[in-house]
Amino acid sequence: MALVRDPFFWKRFSTAVHMDEEAKAVDQGTQTTPAPTSWLSRERRKRKRSIIYGFIIFFAVVFAVAASVIVWWLAKNNWLQPGPDETP
């Protein structure tokens, strides 16, 4: 017997099995678990949460880099130094 070479095969297989179990439970009129706590809905929430956190981290890094470039540019052009008429 050959091994499965696709790394995402088991993820797809597991999702298909869980979706089939939920469909059978709905057809029979009973659910094995309540809908909000089903495995598939938890996986979808985790994926959505990780995408949102990824965007937040990305924009935080972009903001930090932009702020450091702006401060470096201001320091290079002596805009951060007090003027001759200003007292420190």
VMD Tcl script that builds the backbone (N, CA, C; Angstrom):
set m [mol new atoms 264]
animate dup $m
set s [atomselect $m all]
$s set {name element resname resid chain x y z} {
  {N N MET 1 A 0.849 -1.179 0.000}
  {CA C MET 1 A 0.000 0.000 0.000}
  {C C MET 1 A 0.892 1.240 0.000}
  {N N ALA 2 A 0.587 2.173 -0.839}
  {CA C ALA 2 A 1.380 3.393 -0.966}
  {C C ALA 2 A 0.936 4.415 0.085}
  {N N LEU 3 A 1.873 5.205 0.509}
  {CA C LEU 3 A 1.572 6.275 1.456}
  {C C LEU 3 A 1.003 7.480 0.721}
  {N N VAL 4 A 0.231 8.257 1.437}
  {CA C VAL 4 A -0.326 9.469 0.864}
  {C C VAL 4 A 0.780 10.521 0.823}
  {N N ARG 5 A 1.031 11.096 -0.336}
  {CA C ARG 5 A 2.122 12.059 -0.484}
  {C C ARG 5 A 1.671 13.502 -0.335}
  {N N ASP 6 A 0.390 13.751 -0.427}
  {CA C ASP 6 A -0.135 15.109 -0.298}
  {C C ASP 6 A -0.188 15.487 1.184}
  {N N PRO 7 A 0.523 16.536 1.612}
  {CA C PRO 7 A 0.551 16.873 3.042}
  {C C PRO 7 A -0.795 17.367 3.574}
  {N N PHE 8 A -1.669 17.847 2.716}
  {CA C PHE 8 A -2.953 18.357 3.181}
  {C C PHE 8 A -4.079 17.326 3.046}
  {N N PHE 9 A -3.731 16.105 2.669}
  {CA C PHE 9 A -4.739 15.066 2.486}
  {C C PHE 9 A -5.508 14.808 3.770}
  {N N TRP 10 A -4.802 14.633 4.878}
  {CA C TRP 10 A -5.475 14.274 6.127}
  {C C TRP 10 A -6.331 15.419 6.643}
  {N N LYS 11 A -5.937 16.640 6.394}
  {CA C LYS 11 A -6.762 17.795 6.777}
  {C C LYS 11 A -8.057 17.778 5.974}
  {N N ARG 12 A -7.963 17.583 4.669}
  {CA C ARG 12 A -9.165 17.517 3.834}
  {C C ARG 12 A -10.022 16.312 4.197}
  {N N PHE 13 A -9.382 15.182 4.459}
  {CA C PHE 13 A -10.114 13.974 4.823}
  {C C PHE 13 A -10.875 14.172 6.126}
  {N N SER 14 A -10.214 14.732 7.122}
  {CA C SER 14 A -10.857 14.966 8.407}
  {C C SER 14 A -12.020 15.949 8.275}
  {N N THR 15 A -11.832 17.007 7.498}
  {CA C THR 15 A -12.907 17.980 7.284}
  {C C THR 15 A -14.093 17.320 6.594}
  {N N ALA 16 A -13.826 16.494 5.602}
  {CA C ALA 16 A -14.909 15.817 4.885}
  {C C ALA 16 A -15.668 14.871 5.810}
  {N N VAL 17 A -14.963 14.153 6.652}
  {CA C VAL 17 A -15.620 13.237 7.587}
  {C C VAL 17 A -16.494 14.003 8.565}
  {N N HIS 18 A -15.983 15.082 9.119}
  {CA C HIS 18 A -16.772 15.872 10.071}
  {C C HIS 18 A -17.989 16.508 9.392}
  {N N MET 19 A -17.827 16.998 8.176}
  {CA C MET 19 A -18.970 17.572 7.462}
  {C C MET 19 A -20.019 16.502 7.179}
  {N N ASP 20 A -19.578 15.289 6.837}
  {CA C ASP 20 A -20.504 14.199 6.592}
  {C C ASP 20 A -21.255 13.818 7.870}
  {N N GLU 21 A -20.548 13.767 9.000}
  {CA C GLU 21 A -21.198 13.455 10.275}
  {C C GLU 21 A -22.235 14.517 10.642}
  {N N GLU 22 A -21.906 15.792 10.423}
  {CA C GLU 22 A -22.864 16.851 10.728}
  {C C GLU 22 A -24.079 16.781 9.808}
  {N N ALA 23 A -23.856 16.458 8.528}
  {CA C ALA 23 A -24.973 16.347 7.591}
  {C C ALA 23 A -25.889 15.185 7.967}
  {N N LYS 24 A -25.313 14.072 8.373}
  {CA C LYS 24 A -26.128 12.926 8.794}
  {C C LYS 24 A -26.916 13.263 10.050}
  {N N ALA 25 A -26.303 13.981 10.981}
  {CA C ALA 25 A -26.992 14.343 12.215}
  {C C ALA 25 A -28.156 15.286 11.937}
  {N N VAL 26 A -27.983 16.198 11.006}
  {CA C VAL 26 A -29.057 17.121 10.641}
  {C C VAL 26 A -30.177 16.366 9.930}
  {N N ASP 27 A -29.835 15.413 9.057}
  {CA C ASP 27 A -30.842 14.623 8.348}
  {C C ASP 27 A -31.677 13.791 9.315}
  {N N GLN 28 A -31.056 13.289 10.361}
  {CA C GLN 28 A -31.768 12.471 11.340}
  {C C GLN 28 A -32.552 13.326 12.327}
  {N N GLY 29 A -32.316 14.598 12.325}
  {CA C GLY 29 A -33.031 15.496 13.232}
  {C C GLY 29 A -32.358 15.672 14.574}
  {N N THR 30 A -31.252 15.016 14.789}
  {CA C THR 30 A -30.496 15.184 16.032}
  {C C THR 30 A -29.082 15.574 15.679}
  {N N GLN 31 A -28.486 16.315 16.560}
  {CA C GLN 31 A -27.091 16.684 16.350}
  {C C GLN 31 A -26.265 16.040 17.440}
  {N N THR 32 A -25.088 15.570 17.058}
  {CA C THR 32 A -24.217 14.952 18.044}
  {C C THR 32 A -23.651 16.005 18.978}
  {N N THR 33 A -23.363 17.184 18.447}
  {CA C THR 33 A -22.889 18.308 19.251}
  {C C THR 33 A -23.618 19.556 18.800}
  {N N PRO 34 A -23.771 20.522 19.676}
  {CA C PRO 34 A -24.408 21.770 19.245}
  {C C PRO 34 A -23.589 22.430 18.138}
  {N N ALA 35 A -24.256 23.130 17.252}
  {CA C ALA 35 A -23.597 23.714 16.081}
  {C C ALA 35 A -22.463 24.674 16.423}
  {N N PRO 36 A -22.600 25.584 17.406}
  {CA C PRO 36 A -21.501 26.508 17.643}
  {C C PRO 36 A -20.225 25.842 18.153}
  {N N THR 37 A -20.336 24.677 18.757}
  {CA C THR 37 A -19.145 24.042 19.299}
  {C C THR 37 A -18.664 22.877 18.447}
  {N N SER 38 A -19.137 22.781 17.224}
  {CA C SER 38 A -18.692 21.686 16.363}
  {C C SER 38 A -17.227 21.898 15.989}
  {N N TRP 39 A -16.599 20.824 15.609}
  {CA C TRP 39 A -15.186 20.869 15.276}
  {C C TRP 39 A -14.935 21.800 14.097}
  {N N LEU 40 A -15.797 21.709 13.100}
  {CA C LEU 40 A -15.603 22.503 11.901}
  {C C LEU 40 A -15.746 23.995 12.179}
  {N N SER 41 A -16.716 24.383 12.983}
  {CA C SER 41 A -16.877 25.806 13.302}
  {C C SER 41 A -15.713 26.311 14.161}
  {N N ARG 42 A -15.204 25.475 15.041}
  {CA C ARG 42 A -14.027 25.879 15.837}
  {C C ARG 42 A -12.816 26.082 14.943}
  {N N GLU 43 A -12.621 25.185 13.976}
  {CA C GLU 43 A -11.497 25.329 13.046}
  {C C GLU 43 A -11.626 26.605 12.213}
  {N N ARG 44 A -12.833 26.906 11.783}
  {CA C ARG 44 A -13.037 28.129 10.998}
  {C C ARG 44 A -12.788 29.367 11.830}
  {N N ARG 45 A -13.215 29.362 13.100}
  {CA C ARG 45 A -12.951 30.508 13.989}
  {C C ARG 45 A -11.458 30.670 14.229}
  {N N LYS 46 A -10.745 29.560 14.438}
  {CA C LYS 46 A -9.296 29.648 14.655}
  {C C LYS 46 A -8.598 30.205 13.419}
  {N N ARG 47 A -9.023 29.772 12.237}
  {CA C ARG 47 A -8.410 30.269 11.005}
  {C C ARG 47 A -8.674 31.758 10.832}
  {N N LYS 48 A -9.903 32.181 11.078}
  {CA C LYS 48 A -10.244 33.594 10.954}
  {C C LYS 48 A -9.453 34.432 11.956}
  {N N ARG 49 A -9.338 33.940 13.196}
  {CA C ARG 49 A -8.602 34.652 14.229}
  {C C ARG 49 A -7.124 34.762 13.864}
  {N N SER 50 A -6.549 33.699 13.317}
  {CA C SER 50 A -5.128 33.758 12.957}
  {C C SER 50 A -4.893 34.719 11.796}
  {N N ILE 51 A -5.825 34.810 10.864}
  {CA C ILE 51 A -5.697 35.769 9.761}
  {C C ILE 51 A -5.765 37.199 10.300}
  {N N ILE 52 A -6.696 37.455 11.220}
  {CA C ILE 52 A -6.818 38.795 11.792}
  {C C ILE 52 A -5.565 39.161 12.570}
  {N N TYR 53 A -5.060 38.235 13.401}
  {CA C TYR 53 A -3.830 38.517 14.146}
  {C C TYR 53 A -2.651 38.736 13.207}
  {N N GLY 54 A -2.603 37.999 12.107}
  {CA C GLY 54 A -1.530 38.184 11.134}
  {C C GLY 54 A -1.552 39.576 10.533}
  {N N PHE 55 A -2.743 40.071 10.176}
  {CA C PHE 55 A -2.850 41.430 9.653}
  {C C PHE 55 A -2.455 42.462 10.704}
  {N N ILE 56 A -2.866 42.261 11.943}
  {CA C ILE 56 A -2.516 43.206 13.008}
  {C C ILE 56 A -1.009 43.255 13.194}
  {N N ILE 57 A -0.368 42.101 13.234}
  {CA C ILE 57 A 1.092 42.059 13.398}
  {C C ILE 57 A 1.776 42.691 12.195}
  {N N PHE 58 A 1.290 42.417 10.990}
  {CA C PHE 58 A 1.880 42.998 9.785}
  {C C PHE 58 A 1.821 44.520 9.824}
  {N N PHE 59 A 0.650 45.073 10.153}
  {CA C PHE 59 A 0.518 46.523 10.179}
  {C C PHE 59 A 1.314 47.146 11.331}
  {N N ALA 60 A 1.461 46.437 12.445}
  {CA C ALA 60 A 2.283 46.947 13.544}
  {C C ALA 60 A 3.747 47.029 13.122}
  {N N VAL 61 A 4.221 46.030 12.416}
  {CA C VAL 61 A 5.610 46.038 11.943}
  {C C VAL 61 A 5.811 47.139 10.914}
  {N N VAL 62 A 4.866 47.288 9.986}
  {CA C VAL 62 A 4.967 48.351 8.979}
  {C C VAL 62 A 4.973 49.714 9.660}
  {N N PHE 63 A 4.116 49.909 10.654}
  {CA C PHE 63 A 4.074 51.175 11.379}
  {C C PHE 63 A 5.390 51.433 12.106}
  {N N ALA 64 A 5.951 50.421 12.757}
  {CA C ALA 64 A 7.214 50.588 13.476}
  {C C ALA 64 A 8.356 50.938 12.518}
  {N N VAL 65 A 8.406 50.280 11.379}
  {CA C VAL 65 A 9.456 50.571 10.397}
  {C C VAL 65 A 9.282 51.983 9.845}
  {N N ALA 66 A 8.052 52.364 9.515}
  {CA C ALA 66 A 7.804 53.705 8.986}
  {C C ALA 66 A 8.153 54.773 10.022}
  {N N ALA 67 A 7.796 54.541 11.279}
  {CA C ALA 67 A 8.115 55.510 12.330}
  {C C ALA 67 A 9.619 55.640 12.520}
  {N N SER 68 A 10.328 54.530 12.478}
  {CA C SER 68 A 11.785 54.615 12.653}
  {C C SER 68 A 12.442 55.312 11.456}
  {N N VAL 69 A 11.940 55.097 10.250}
  {CA C VAL 69 A 12.484 55.782 9.071}
  {C C VAL 69 A 12.211 57.280 9.166}
  {N N ILE 70 A 11.044 57.664 9.608}
  {CA C ILE 70 A 10.713 59.086 9.748}
  {C C ILE 70 A 11.592 59.740 10.803}
  {N N VAL 71 A 11.774 59.090 11.950}
  {CA C VAL 71 A 12.635 59.649 12.999}
  {C C VAL 71 A 14.071 59.742 12.503}
  {N N TRP 72 A 14.555 58.720 11.788}
  {CA C TRP 72 A 15.916 58.769 11.243}
  {C C TRP 72 A 16.062 59.928 10.262}
  {N N TRP 73 A 15.072 60.119 9.380}
  {CA C TRP 73 A 15.127 61.203 8.405}
  {C C TRP 73 A 15.104 62.560 9.095}
  {N N LEU 74 A 14.264 62.718 10.123}
  {CA C LEU 74 A 14.227 63.987 10.855}
  {C C LEU 74 A 15.548 64.256 11.570}
  {N N ALA 75 A 16.147 63.223 12.140}
  {CA C ALA 75 A 17.431 63.393 12.822}
  {C C ALA 75 A 18.540 63.727 11.813}
  {N N LYS 76 A 18.488 63.130 10.642}
  {CA C LYS 76 A 19.516 63.377 9.627}
  {C C LYS 76 A 19.456 64.817 9.130}
  {N N ASN 77 A 18.269 65.379 9.032}
  {CA C ASN 77 A 18.098 66.737 8.539}
  {C C ASN 77 A 18.079 67.776 9.665}
  {N N ASN 78 A 18.453 67.382 10.850}
  {CA C ASN 78 A 18.561 68.260 12.023}
  {C C ASN 78 A 17.235 68.941 12.366}
  {N N TRP 79 A 16.143 68.298 12.136}
  {CA C TRP 79 A 14.857 68.868 12.487}
  {C C TRP 79 A 14.514 68.604 13.944}
  {N N LEU 80 A 15.229 67.708 14.580}
  {CA C LEU 80 A 14.964 67.394 15.984}
  {C C LEU 80 A 15.776 68.277 16.933}
  {N N GLN 81 A 16.702 69.048 16.387}
  {CA C GLN 81 A 17.523 69.942 17.200}
  {C C GLN 81 A 16.742 71.216 17.516}
  {N N PRO 82 A 16.893 71.759 18.716}
  {CA C PRO 82 A 16.221 73.039 19.008}
  {C C PRO 82 A 16.830 74.156 18.175}
  {N N GLY 83 A 16.003 75.093 17.759}
  {CA C GLY 83 A 16.458 76.218 16.950}
  {C C GLY 83 A 17.278 77.189 17.775}
  {N N PRO 84 A 17.923 78.180 17.125}
  {CA C PRO 84 A 18.753 79.139 17.835}
  {C C PRO 84 A 17.935 80.037 18.754}
  {N N ASP 85 A 16.669 80.299 18.441}
  {CA C ASP 85 A 15.854 81.160 19.293}
  {C C ASP 85 A 15.120 80.376 20.380}
  {N N GLU 86 A 15.167 79.068 20.340}
  {CA C GLU 86 A 14.497 78.238 21.348}
  {C C GLU 86 A 15.480 77.887 22.449}
  {N N THR 87 A 14.987 77.857 23.672}
  {CA C THR 87 A 15.830 77.449 24.794}
  {C C THR 87 A 15.488 76.008 25.169}
  {N N PRO 88 A 16.500 75.175 25.367}
  {CA C PRO 88 A 16.223 73.773 25.675}
  {C C PRO 88 A 15.688 73.563 27.061}
}
mol reanalyze $m
mol bondsrecalc $m
mol representation Tube
mol addrep $m
